[in-house]
Amino acid sequence: MTTAISAPVRPLLELGDEQLLRYNRQIMLPEIGVEGQECLWGSRVLLVGLGGLGSPIAMYLAASGVGHLVLVDHDAVDLSNLQRQIVHTTASLGEPKVRSAARTLAALNPEVRVDPIAHALRGESLRDEVAAADVVVEATDNFEARRALNRACVDAGRPLVSGAVIRMEGQVAVFRLDRPDGPCYECLHGAVTAPPGTCADSGVLGSVAGIIGTVQATEVVKTLLGVGEDLEGRVLVLDALRMEWQTVRLRRNPRCPACGDRR
């Protein structure tokens, strides 16, 4: 059983008839119920990246009633994005991704508060946004951004849900940096300074990004609610060409440059 995140004190959603209908299928689940739905509404999630992974993550979190989404992406919508970045449309070409995504999410669930940030987070602004979040989601294809986000989560003690996708392969991991002994992103990737490739130079099947992003969204909800068994200490790896999943065990590196001093 996972440990629920302590949600900040915010007004709880009063479940009127429309809300009961909107979230009915979730409320029916014994792991969620009305109390769990209120917990989701009182939660704040920081999502960095609104591409192939961030698109389904944002849409499913908004649809599930996570009350406050902070969206970060400094890029604009390009025609080559639309094959996999389903939160954007052809009408959004040239528009900042955060603005395009915010409009889509407002149409999907106008009850959810969406804060768009159309520039990269660095330094104090990164630390502040991470500290304000209940869960942080990494959905970028920028290795240095991943490392910076991981270190901010280590410092603030915030859970990090990380995903990656390339070609017809993908992986998901959850780093419970709100716990004293769990591994972090750099425990997995060590001193690697550059990724093995990106979608821009290697290609990607759009639906595979959707699979990985949907798993990330599920892990976010589970982490917020403290239900089930999360992916801490495990990396879930997908080979979509064979449609095979593998689980790789991951332990904390006591000499990790990011989290080695954490107790």
PENOR-V504867 format. One record per backbone hydrogen bond with DSSP energy under -1.0 kcal/mol. NH is the residue of the N-H (numbers start at 1). CO is the residue of the C=O. If there is no record, write none. Layout:
nh = (NH & NH)
co = (CO & CO)
//
This chain:
nh = (2 & 7 & 16 & 20 & 21 & 22 & 23 & 27 & 28 & 29 & 32 & 33 & 36 & 37 & 38 & 39 & 40 & 41 & 42 & 43 & 45 & 46 & 47 & 48 & 49 & 55 & 57 & 58 & 59 & 60 & 61 & 62 & 63 & 64 & 65 & 66 & 67 & 68 & 69 & 70 & 71 & 72 & 73 & 77 & 81 & 84 & 85 & 86 & 88 & 92 & 93 & 94 & 95 & 97 & 100 & 101 & 102 & 103 & 104 & 105 & 106 & 107 & 108 & 109 & 112 & 113 & 115 & 117 & 125 & 127 & 128 & 129 & 130 & 131 & 132 & 134 & 135 & 136 & 137 & 138 & 139 & 146 & 147 & 148 & 149 & 150 & 151 & 152 & 153 & 154 & 155 & 156 & 157 & 158 & 160 & 161 & 162 & 163 & 164 & 166 & 167 & 169 & 170 & 171 & 172 & 173 & 175 & 177 & 179 & 189 & 190 & 192 & 202 & 203 & 205 & 208 & 209 & 210 & 211 & 212 & 213 & 214 & 215 & 216 & 217 & 218 & 219 & 220 & 221 & 222 & 223 & 224 & 225 & 226 & 227 & 234 & 235 & 236 & 237 & 238 & 239 & 240 & 244 & 246 & 248 & 250 & 256 & 260 & 262)
co = (228 & 5 & 14 & 16 & 17 & 18 & 19 & 23 & 24 & 26 & 29 & 29 & 32 & 33 & 34 & 35 & 36 & 37 & 38 & 40 & 68 & 135 & 70 & 137 & 72 & 51 & 53 & 54 & 55 & 56 & 57 & 58 & 59 & 60 & 62 & 61 & 40 & 43 & 113 & 45 & 115 & 47 & 117 & 95 & 78 & 81 & 81 & 84 & 85 & 89 & 90 & 77 & 92 & 75 & 96 & 97 & 98 & 99 & 100 & 101 & 102 & 103 & 104 & 105 & 109 & 67 & 69 & 71 & 122 & 123 & 124 & 125 & 126 & 127 & 128 & 44 & 44 & 159 & 46 & 161 & 48 & 142 & 143 & 144 & 145 & 146 & 147 & 148 & 149 & 150 & 151 & 152 & 153 & 153 & 175 & 136 & 173 & 138 & 171 & 169 & 203 & 166 & 238 & 164 & 236 & 162 & 160 & 175 & 176 & 185 & 186 & 189 & 198 & 199 & 167 & 205 & 205 & 206 & 207 & 208 & 209 & 210 & 211 & 212 & 213 & 214 & 215 & 216 & 217 & 218 & 219 & 220 & 221 & 222 & 222 & 231 & 248 & 172 & 246 & 170 & 244 & 168 & 239 & 237 & 235 & 233 & 253 & 256 & 259)
//
